[in-house]
Amino acid sequence: MDETGNPDHDAQLDLNLGPPGLQLSGPQFEGIQLQDDLEGDTLREECGVFGIFGHPSAAAITALGLHALQHRGQEAAGIVSFDGNRFHSERRLGLVGDTFSRHEVIDRLPGTTAVGHVRYSTTGATILRNVQPLFAELNAGGFAVGHNGNLTNGLTLRRELVRGGAMMQSTTDTEVILHLVAQSRRSRFIDRFIEALRALEGAYSLVSLTNKKLIGARDPLGIRPLVLGELDGCPILCSETCALDIIGAKFVRDVEPGEIIVFDESGAQSHKPFPPKPPRPCIFEYIYFSRPDSIVHGRSVYEVRKAFGAQLARESHVDIDVVVPVPDSGVPAAVGYSQHSGVPFELGIIRNHYVGRTFIQPTQSIRESGVRMKHNANRAAIAGKRIILIDDSLVRGTTSKKIVRMMRDAGAREVHFRLASPPILYPDYYGIDLPDRGGLLAATHTLEEMREAIGADSLAFLSIDGMYRAMGEPGRDPANPKFADHCFTGVYPTHLTDQTQVEPQPRQLSLLAEAS
């Protein structure tokens, strides 16, 4: 997503792997700190998956698809291809373009079938052995898998597998799937795959590759998205429709919740081995994760975000002169707010798209004002005016506080703040990297305390019922909620086995520290 400058490779690797705000050691780094660019105050992306079957340019198309899904994870990317005889794997830390834009890399991925993955590490550290797709040699042949989501019983299953003699090579919950498939005694591979999925709890969209098949699977509640497309008669599986658009592919349909779809030389087969349940797709796909130009479950993400903004204007409008989005996530909601309220839309904040997650700053004083590296006030649009800032969500509030201060320093007469989602009160266990309740501002402060903390003249969130109305529903039905909205309500759609275990779960899953 964001692109950075490129110092020598080793130094760049150290920077990307360091925790935010790390004080570097050594005389060459004396007085220098890492700038965390306030990323800790945002929702972290999940992961993105892509797969194609039967195309002569499978790896190149997969790389393009992953580029379109880069917003879902910027820490690592990988592709596994199959040429009819051997599997080929390229997995790297960094952005898709850092590796897969080079011809020599694509040439090392021959074959007509490929699967790919972009990763943000919700489970497992950012190390090369965790980069997906993961690959294993089973008695039936090779098996590669890429996973978007998070298993809420992944640690429990891992412990049971290790006790049974399994040797884990990564610290990601996705490896559990490999071992479950390997241990199944079913004769047909698809039956082994289904048996493995029956043991899983939580959220998953999977793309898998064997010697003969491309397989896609979606959890029974459809928490994570997966769509089916077609290019030159070849089937494609991917996380979002924007990945189809970039390669000129046709959208066919959403993979249904609980569906396992298999492509091989004989065609396509659909399996639905789970009892049907009312779908509960993740509401954050609309609020934050999906690209605005994607269509998720038949709804335009852009139009939904505009509807969130319009609903905000209905619920909490005040007298203002201009509507200002917090770029880029707040732009569609701000457009909707402006259109409904009739208040002019202005780009009162300009974003620098060429600043990455980390950046070296020479002094603490400059680091304190680091928000200006990524966002800067457009003084001409806001000086002397009453403004309303629109953003998609609020996590810790540190970025919001700095942006409000920036607006005041640029001459705004009043600064009101609106969030196009309800207050985040509970952690997520399905692939969104949110802090526990103690790190969520809304879970530890009243609305007035939050307003004071960020320094706004007023503060308001979209109501839960308003969010549902913007989605075309009459409101939230507590007996049958249409979405996974647990971060707002505390009502989790699946069991949380790892969170309820009496035996403490290990915080550190590996004793091996390695240079990637």
Secondary structure per residue as TSV (DSSP state, phi and psi in degrees):
chain	resnum	aa	ss	phi	psi
A	1	M	-	360.0	-73.4
A	2	D	-	-84.5	144.6
A	3	E	-	-112.2	144.0
A	4	T	-	-116.8	168.6
A	5	G	-	-66.0	169.4
A	6	N	-	-133.3	83.2
A	7	P	-	-68.8	-175.7
A	8	D	-	-55.9	152.9
A	9	H	H	-56.9	-47.3
A	10	D	H	-63.5	-41.2
A	11	A	H	-65.5	-40.2
A	12	Q	H	-63.2	-40.6
A	13	L	H	-62.8	-42.7
A	14	D	H	-61.3	-40.7
A	15	L	H	-64.9	-44.5
A	16	N	H	-67.8	-27.9
A	17	L	H	-90.6	-11.5
A	18	G	S	-75.8	148.6
A	19	P	-	-70.5	154.6
A	20	P	T	-56.5	135.6
A	21	G	T	76.9	15.0
A	22	L	-	-66.0	135.6
A	23	Q	B	-86.0	114.1
A	24	L	-	-74.9	146.5
A	25	S	-	-105.1	160.1
A	26	G	S	106.0	148.0
A	27	P	G	-63.0	-29.4
A	28	Q	G	-69.9	-15.8
A	29	F	G	-113.2	15.6
A	30	E	T	-58.6	127.4
A	31	G	T	78.9	5.8
A	32	I	-	-108.5	138.9
A	33	Q	E	-125.2	159.7
A	34	L	E	-82.3	135.5
A	35	Q	E	-92.0	120.0
A	36	D	-	-82.8	-4.4
A	37	D	T	54.3	23.5
A	38	L	T	64.8	16.5
A	39	E	G	-65.0	-21.6
A	40	G	G	-67.1	-11.3
A	41	D	G	-98.1	11.5
A	42	T	S	-116.8	165.9
A	43	L	-	-72.2	133.6
A	44	R	B	-89.6	144.3
A	45	E	-	-64.3	162.6
A	46	E	-	-90.1	-119.6
A	47	C	-	-140.9	165.3
A	48	G	E	-128.8	143.3
A	49	V	E	-126.3	153.3
A	50	F	E	-152.3	141.3
A	51	G	E	-151.2	146.1
A	52	I	E	-140.5	145.3
A	53	F	E	-124.1	125.9
A	54	G	S	85.5	17.7
A	55	H	-	-107.9	135.7
A	56	P	T	-64.4	-21.3
A	57	S	T	-110.8	42.7
A	58	A	H	-58.2	-47.4
A	59	A	H	-66.8	-42.9
A	60	A	H	-64.2	-41.1
A	61	I	H	-65.9	-39.9
A	62	T	H	-62.1	-40.8
A	63	A	H	-61.8	-41.3
A	64	L	H	-64.7	-41.7
A	65	G	H	-62.4	-41.7
A	66	L	H	-65.5	-34.6
A	67	H	H	-60.4	-39.8
A	68	A	H	-68.2	-24.3
A	69	L	T	-97.7	10.7
A	70	Q	G	-57.9	-29.9
A	71	H	G	-63.0	-18.4
A	72	R	G	-85.3	-7.2
A	73	G	-	177.2	124.8
A	74	Q	-	-117.7	10.8
A	75	E	S	-90.3	-28.0
A	76	A	E	-162.5	159.2
A	77	A	E	-146.8	149.9
A	78	G	E	-154.0	153.3
A	79	I	E	-137.5	137.5
A	80	V	E	-121.9	129.9
A	81	S	E	-120.9	165.2
A	82	F	E	-135.5	128.0
A	83	D	-	-102.9	13.9
A	84	G	S	95.4	-14.1
A	85	N	S	-132.0	-44.6
A	86	R	-	-131.3	153.8
A	87	F	E	-90.4	148.9
A	88	H	E	-131.8	135.4
A	89	S	E	-130.8	135.6
A	90	E	E	-132.2	118.0
A	91	R	E	-133.1	129.3
A	92	R	E	-141.8	148.5
A	93	L	E	-74.3	149.6
A	94	G	S	106.8	-171.0
A	95	L	-	-79.8	160.7
A	96	V	H	-56.0	-46.8
A	97	G	H	-66.5	-19.3
A	98	D	H	-65.6	-28.6
A	99	T	H	-120.5	-49.1
A	100	F	T	-90.1	10.0
A	101	S	T	-90.3	-3.9
A	102	R	S	-96.1	134.5
A	103	H	H	-60.4	-38.5
A	104	E	H	-65.6	-28.5
A	105	V	H	-72.2	-47.7
A	106	I	H	-61.4	-36.6
A	107	D	H	-64.4	-23.5
A	108	R	T	-84.1	5.1
A	109	L	S	-124.4	61.7
A	110	P	-	-72.4	163.6
A	111	G	S	124.3	166.7
A	112	T	S	-102.8	0.7
A	113	T	E	-134.3	137.6
A	114	A	E	-153.4	152.9
A	115	V	E	-130.3	149.0
A	116	G	E	-141.6	166.7
A	117	H	E	-153.8	136.1
A	118	V	E	-114.4	141.8
A	119	R	E	-127.6	137.5
A	120	Y	-	-119.7	131.4
A	121	S	-	-80.8	89.1
A	122	T	S	-78.5	-34.9
A	123	T	S	-129.9	122.4
A	124	G	S	96.8	142.8
A	125	A	-	-72.0	167.8
A	126	T	S	-83.8	83.0
A	127	I	-	-133.9	156.7
A	128	L	G	-61.1	-34.6
A	129	R	G	-70.8	-9.9
A	130	N	G	-94.8	-7.7
A	131	V	-	-70.9	134.0
A	132	Q	S	-101.2	164.9
A	133	P	S	-67.7	139.7
A	134	L	E	-78.7	151.2
A	135	F	E	-133.4	142.3
A	136	A	E	-143.7	149.2
A	137	E	E	-96.4	114.3
A	138	L	E	-103.6	172.6
A	139	N	T	-66.5	-21.5
A	140	A	T	-90.0	-4.8
A	141	G	E	128.0	-167.5
A	142	G	E	-75.6	153.6
A	143	F	E	-148.8	119.0
A	144	A	E	-116.9	144.6
A	145	V	E	-144.5	137.0
A	146	G	E	-119.1	140.9
A	147	H	E	-132.9	127.0
A	148	N	E	-110.0	121.3
A	149	G	E	133.4	-164.2
A	150	N	E	-152.2	136.7
A	151	L	E	-90.0	126.9
A	152	T	T	-84.1	-3.3
A	153	N	T	-121.9	20.4
A	154	G	H	-62.4	-43.3
A	155	L	H	-67.6	-38.5
A	156	T	H	-64.6	-46.4
A	157	L	H	-62.7	-40.2
A	158	R	H	-60.0	-46.2
A	159	R	H	-60.3	-43.3
A	160	E	H	-64.8	-39.7
A	161	L	H	-66.9	-41.9
A	162	V	H	-65.3	-40.6
A	163	R	H	-61.3	-29.5
A	164	G	T	-85.0	2.3
A	165	G	T	109.1	-0.5
A	166	A	-	-68.4	143.9
A	167	M	-	-112.0	109.2
A	168	M	-	-84.0	135.0
A	169	Q	-	-104.3	-9.4
A	170	S	-	-131.1	179.2
A	171	T	S	-117.1	17.3
A	172	T	S	-96.4	147.0
A	173	D	T	-66.2	-17.9
A	174	T	H	-62.1	-30.1
A	175	E	H	-64.4	-25.0
A	176	V	H	-57.0	-38.3
A	177	I	H	-63.2	-42.4
A	178	L	H	-57.9	-46.0
A	179	H	H	-68.7	-37.9
A	180	L	H	-64.4	-41.0
A	181	V	H	-65.1	-42.2
A	182	A	H	-63.9	-34.0
A	183	Q	H	-84.7	-13.7
A	184	S	-	-64.9	143.2
A	185	R	-	-102.8	9.0
A	186	R	-	-66.5	152.9
A	187	S	S	-81.7	-42.6
A	188	R	S	-86.4	142.3
A	189	F	H	-62.7	-41.7
A	190	I	H	-62.0	-34.3
A	191	D	H	-69.4	-35.5
A	192	R	H	-65.8	-40.9
A	193	F	H	-63.4	-46.0
A	194	I	H	-63.1	-41.8
A	195	E	H	-60.8	-38.7
A	196	A	H	-64.1	-43.7
A	197	L	H	-65.8	-29.9
A	198	R	H	-62.8	-24.0
A	199	A	T	-84.7	-10.8
A	200	L	-	-86.7	150.1
A	201	E	-	-133.7	136.6
A	202	G	E	119.6	-145.8
A	203	A	E	-116.2	134.2
A	204	Y	E	-158.1	137.8
A	205	S	E	-122.9	126.7
A	206	L	E	-121.0	142.0
A	207	V	E	-120.4	130.4
A	208	S	E	-132.3	151.2
A	209	L	E	-133.1	130.2
A	210	T	E	-121.0	-174.4
A	211	N	S	-60.4	-26.0
A	212	K	S	-126.9	-11.0
A	213	K	-	-134.2	149.6
A	214	L	E	-108.6	126.3
A	215	I	E	-124.9	133.8
A	216	G	E	-118.4	146.4
A	217	A	E	-147.6	147.2
A	218	R	E	-133.3	141.3
A	219	D	-	-62.7	156.1
A	220	P	T	-59.0	-24.4
A	221	L	T	-94.2	-7.0
A	222	G	-	66.4	34.2
A	223	I	-	-62.1	-43.1
A	224	R	S	-101.5	144.2
A	225	P	-	-81.5	153.7
A	226	L	-	-157.7	129.1
A	227	V	E	-122.7	156.1
A	228	L	E	-110.8	131.0
A	229	G	E	-131.9	-176.7
A	230	E	E	-148.8	133.8
A	231	L	E	-134.6	120.6
A	232	D	T	53.2	37.8
A	233	G	T	79.4	2.4
A	234	C	E	-102.3	132.6
A	235	P	E	-74.0	147.5
A	236	I	E	-131.6	139.5
A	237	L	E	-119.9	134.0
A	238	C	E	-158.2	167.7
A	239	S	S	-74.6	-33.4
A	240	E	-	-142.9	156.3
A	241	T	T	-67.7	-23.3
A	242	C	H	-61.8	-26.8
A	243	A	H	-71.8	-27.4
A	244	L	H	-73.5	-39.8
A	245	D	H	-61.8	-40.3
A	246	I	H	-66.5	-25.0
A	247	I	T	-105.5	4.4
A	248	G	T	74.2	25.9
A	249	A	-	-87.9	161.6
A	250	K	E	-96.7	133.7
A	251	F	E	-74.2	130.6
A	252	V	E	-101.6	-57.8
A	253	R	E	-172.5	168.7
A	254	D	E	-75.3	139.7
A	255	V	-	-67.5	131.5
A	256	E	-	-76.3	152.6
A	257	P	T	-55.2	132.3
A	258	G	T	78.3	2.8
A	259	E	-	-88.7	141.9
A	260	I	E	-118.0	121.6
A	261	I	E	-117.8	132.2
A	262	V	E	-122.7	132.9
A	263	F	E	-120.2	130.3
A	264	D	E	-147.3	-169.0
A	265	E	T	-65.1	-20.5
A	266	S	T	-87.6	-4.4
A	267	G	E	122.0	-148.6
A	268	A	E	-114.4	140.7
A	269	Q	E	-130.3	137.0
A	270	S	E	-111.6	130.7
A	271	H	E	-119.8	138.0
A	272	K	-	-130.4	80.4
A	273	P	-	-84.5	-6.8
A	274	F	S	-102.5	147.8
A	275	P	-	-58.8	136.2
A	276	P	-	-64.5	140.5
A	277	K	-	-133.1	154.7
A	278	P	-	-61.1	129.5
A	279	P	-	-62.2	149.7
A	280	R	-	-137.3	64.2
A	281	P	-	-62.4	152.2
A	282	C	B	-70.7	125.2
A	283	I	T	-66.8	-23.4
A	284	F	H	-71.2	-14.3
A	285	E	I	-60.9	-35.9
A	286	Y	I	-83.1	-36.7
A	287	I	I	-72.5	-41.4
A	288	Y	I	-142.2	-48.4
A	289	F	I	-72.3	-49.2
A	290	S	S	-71.6	151.1
A	291	R	-	-69.0	145.3
A	292	P	T	-58.9	-25.6
A	293	D	T	-88.8	7.1
A	294	S	-	-87.8	155.6
A	295	I	E	-109.3	118.5
A	296	V	E	-115.7	117.4
A	297	H	T	52.9	41.6
A	298	G	T	83.3	-1.3
A	299	R	E	-111.5	135.4
A	300	S	E	-69.2	123.4
A	301	V	H	-62.1	-39.6
A	302	Y	H	-61.5	-46.3
A	303	E	H	-67.1	-35.9
A	304	V	H	-64.4	-44.0
A	305	R	H	-65.5	-36.2
A	306	K	H	-62.1	-40.2
A	307	A	H	-65.2	-36.6
A	308	F	H	-57.9	-45.0
A	309	G	H	-64.7	-41.0
A	310	A	H	-63.4	-39.9
A	311	Q	H	-66.3	-36.8
A	312	L	H	-58.0	-43.5
A	313	A	H	-63.7	-35.7
A	314	R	H	-66.9	-36.8
A	315	E	H	-88.2	-30.9
A	316	S	H	-148.2	37.9
A	317	H	-	-73.5	145.4
A	318	V	-	-131.7	165.7
A	319	D	-	-70.5	117.3
A	320	I	-	-140.8	170.3
A	321	D	S	-102.8	-34.7
A	322	V	E	-143.7	152.0
A	323	V	E	-103.6	126.2
A	324	V	E	-123.0	120.9
A	325	P	E	-81.0	148.6
A	326	V	-	-86.2	110.0
A	327	P	T	-74.5	152.8
A	328	D	T	-94.6	-11.9
A	329	S	T	-66.8	-26.4
A	330	G	T	-91.7	0.4
A	331	V	H	-65.0	-53.6
A	332	P	H	-60.0	-41.4
A	333	A	H	-63.7	-37.4
A	334	A	H	-66.7	-36.1
A	335	V	H	-61.9	-45.5
A	336	G	H	-63.7	-40.5
A	337	Y	H	-61.9	-45.9
A	338	S	H	-63.7	-44.7
A	339	Q	H	-64.2	-39.0
A	340	H	H	-74.4	-39.9
A	341	S	H	-85.2	-20.4
A	342	G	-	80.7	4.7
A	343	V	-	-84.9	136.2
A	344	P	-	-59.9	143.8
A	345	F	B	-92.2	130.5
A	346	E	-	-135.5	143.6
A	347	L	-	-83.0	81.6
A	348	G	-	-80.8	-10.7
A	349	I	E	-129.2	129.7
A	350	I	E	-107.2	129.8
A	351	R	E	-98.0	135.3
A	352	N	-	-89.1	110.4
A	353	H	T	-81.8	0.1
A	354	Y	T	-107.0	20.9
A	355	V	-	-111.3	128.4
A	356	G	-	-91.2	-165.2
A	357	R	S	-65.3	-36.4
A	358	T	-	-126.9	151.9
A	359	F	E	-157.3	134.1
A	360	I	E	-75.0	132.4
A	361	Q	E	-123.0	138.0
A	362	P	S	-77.6	-22.7
A	363	T	S	-137.6	156.7
A	364	Q	H	-64.1	-36.9
A	365	S	H	-63.2	-39.0
A	366	I	H	-70.5	-36.9
A	367	R	H	-60.6	-36.7
A	368	E	H	-60.6	-31.6
A	369	S	T	-100.3	23.9
A	370	G	T	-62.6	-18.5
A	371	V	H	-58.0	-27.6
A	372	R	H	-70.9	-14.8
A	373	M	H	-65.9	-32.8
A	374	K	H	-106.8	-31.5
A	375	H	E	-129.6	136.8
A	376	N	E	-136.8	143.8
A	377	A	E	-71.2	138.8
A	378	N	-	-95.7	85.5
A	379	R	H	-54.1	-37.4
A	380	A	H	-62.1	-26.5
A	381	A	H	-89.4	-16.5
A	382	I	H	-126.5	-16.8
A	383	A	T	-59.7	128.4
A	384	G	T	76.5	7.2
A	385	K	-	-113.1	156.3
A	386	R	E	-89.0	119.5
A	387	I	E	-119.3	156.4
A	388	I	E	-123.7	122.9
A	389	L	E	-89.1	134.1
A	390	I	E	-118.4	123.9
A	391	D	E	-130.7	168.0
A	392	D	S	-80.6	-34.2
A	393	S	-	-163.3	168.0
A	394	L	-	-133.7	126.1
A	395	V	S	-106.6	-79.9
A	396	R	S	-95.5	-25.3
A	397	G	S	93.3	-5.4
A	398	T	H	-67.2	-41.6
A	399	T	H	-65.6	-42.9
A	400	S	H	-58.8	-42.7
A	401	K	H	-60.1	-45.2
A	402	K	H	-67.4	-37.0
A	403	I	H	-70.3	-40.0
A	404	V	H	-59.6	-44.7
A	405	R	H	-62.7	-39.6
A	406	M	H	-61.2	-40.2
A	407	M	H	-65.2	-40.8
A	408	R	H	-67.4	-41.9
A	409	D	H	-61.9	-28.2
A	410	A	T	-86.0	3.7
A	411	G	T	101.9	7.8
A	412	A	-	-62.9	135.0
A	413	R	S	-78.1	-40.0
A	414	E	E	-136.0	145.7
A	415	V	E	-130.1	109.1
A	416	H	E	-104.6	149.3
A	417	F	E	-125.8	132.8
A	418	R	E	-131.7	139.3
A	419	L	E	-113.2	129.7
A	420	A	S	-85.6	34.3
A	421	S	S	-158.2	162.6
A	422	P	-	-70.4	168.3
A	423	P	-	-61.6	135.1
A	424	I	-	-83.2	112.5
A	425	L	-	-111.4	-16.5
A	426	Y	S	-135.6	150.1
A	427	P	-	-71.4	165.2
A	428	D	-	-111.4	146.4
A	429	Y	-	-124.4	17.3
A	430	Y	S	-117.4	14.5
A	431	G	S	123.6	-0.6
A	432	I	-	-98.6	128.7
A	433	D	B	-87.3	86.8
A	434	L	-	-109.9	149.7
A	435	P	-	-69.4	169.1
A	436	D	-	-70.0	179.3
A	437	R	G	-58.8	-33.4
A	438	G	G	-64.5	-20.8
A	439	G	G	-98.1	0.5
A	440	L	-	-96.3	119.4
A	441	L	H	-58.4	-43.1
A	442	A	H	-69.1	-23.1
A	443	A	H	-82.1	-14.8
A	444	T	H	-119.7	-2.4
A	445	H	S	-136.1	150.7
A	446	T	-	-74.7	169.4
A	447	L	H	-59.2	-43.0
A	448	E	H	-66.5	-38.8
A	449	E	H	-64.9	-37.5
A	450	M	H	-65.6	-42.3
A	451	R	H	-59.3	-44.6
A	452	E	H	-65.3	-38.0
A	453	A	H	-64.1	-39.3
A	454	I	H	-92.1	-10.6
A	455	G	T	81.5	21.4
A	456	A	-	-86.8	158.2
A	457	D	S	-73.5	-30.9
A	458	S	E	-152.9	157.6
A	459	L	E	-142.4	135.7
A	460	A	E	-152.0	149.0
A	461	F	E	-112.8	157.5
A	462	L	-	-66.0	136.4
A	463	S	-	-74.2	159.4
A	464	I	H	-64.4	-45.4
A	465	D	H	-63.8	-37.2
A	466	G	H	-63.6	-37.9
A	467	M	H	-60.9	-44.5
A	468	Y	H	-66.2	-38.7
A	469	R	H	-63.3	-39.4
A	470	A	H	-64.0	-23.5
A	471	M	T	-87.0	3.7
A	472	G	T	90.6	9.2
A	473	E	S	-99.2	157.3
A	474	P	S	-69.5	-16.1
A	475	G	S	153.2	-178.3
A	476	R	-	-84.5	124.9
A	477	D	-	-93.1	107.1
A	478	P	T	-58.5	-27.5
A	479	A	T	-78.6	-20.1
A	480	N	S	-153.2	67.5
A	481	P	-	-64.8	140.1
A	482	K	S	-83.7	-13.1
A	483	F	S	-135.5	160.6
A	484	A	B	-78.5	100.5
A	485	D	-	-120.0	26.8
A	486	H	H	-61.0	-28.4
A	487	C	H	-64.6	-22.7
A	488	F	H	-99.2	-32.1
A	489	T	H	-109.8	-20.8
A	490	G	-	78.3	6.5
A	491	V	-	-97.0	102.0
A	492	Y	-	-86.9	136.5
A	493	P	S	-79.2	-10.9
A	494	T	S	-132.5	171.2
A	495	H	-	-64.7	152.7
A	496	L	-	-120.0	67.0
A	497	T	H	-57.1	-45.0
A	498	D	H	-63.4	-27.9
A	499	Q	H	-83.4	-16.5
A	500	T	H	-109.4	3.6
A	501	Q	-	-67.8	134.3
A	502	V	S	-68.7	-40.7
A	503	E	S	-70.7	125.2
A	504	P	-	-63.1	138.3
A	505	Q	-	-83.1	142.4
A	506	P	-	-68.9	133.7
A	507	R	S	-77.9	-31.3
A	508	Q	-	-108.9	118.6
A	509	L	-	-93.8	-7.4
A	510	S	-	-142.7	141.7
A	511	L	S	-93.2	-4.9
A	512	L	-	-97.7	122.8
A	513	A	-	-104.3	130.5
A	514	E	-	-137.5	153.4
A	515	A	-	-86.4	126.1
A	516	S	-	-92.8	360.0
